[in-house]
Amino acid sequence: VVRRIFTNSRERWRQQNVNGAFAELRRLIPTHPPDRKLSKNEILRLALRYINFLDGILMEQDLRGGSWGRAGSLEEEDEAQGPLTLLLKRNTLVCSLWSEFSFKDQTVLT
């Protein structure tokens, strides 16, 4: 009986850790609407797509020599405003590009 209680407790702790990791990963994936409920499968699939998307942006940036494409060279435009402004603008650009990318093909999740 004691062994079964210990085993059940350990499994409950393990499952809580897994669920916590999924919740943390879910918070990192931008979706519309932001509070949309996703299954664990959807979270993993979207995380893979988002990582590949971000990797593609970095590869494209390297090919363009540091430029951010149609937004122009953010480094040149915002050099005087500081690194935080540059980071916020990059984040906004990445989020808008992700929105365009993720809504083009919604069939990946089904």
Secondary structure by P-SEA (a helix, b strand, c coil): caaaaaaaaaaaaaaaaaaaaaaaaaaacccccccccccaaaaaaaaaaaaaaaaaaaaaaaaaccccccccccccccccccaaaaaaaaaaaaaaaaaaaaaccccccc
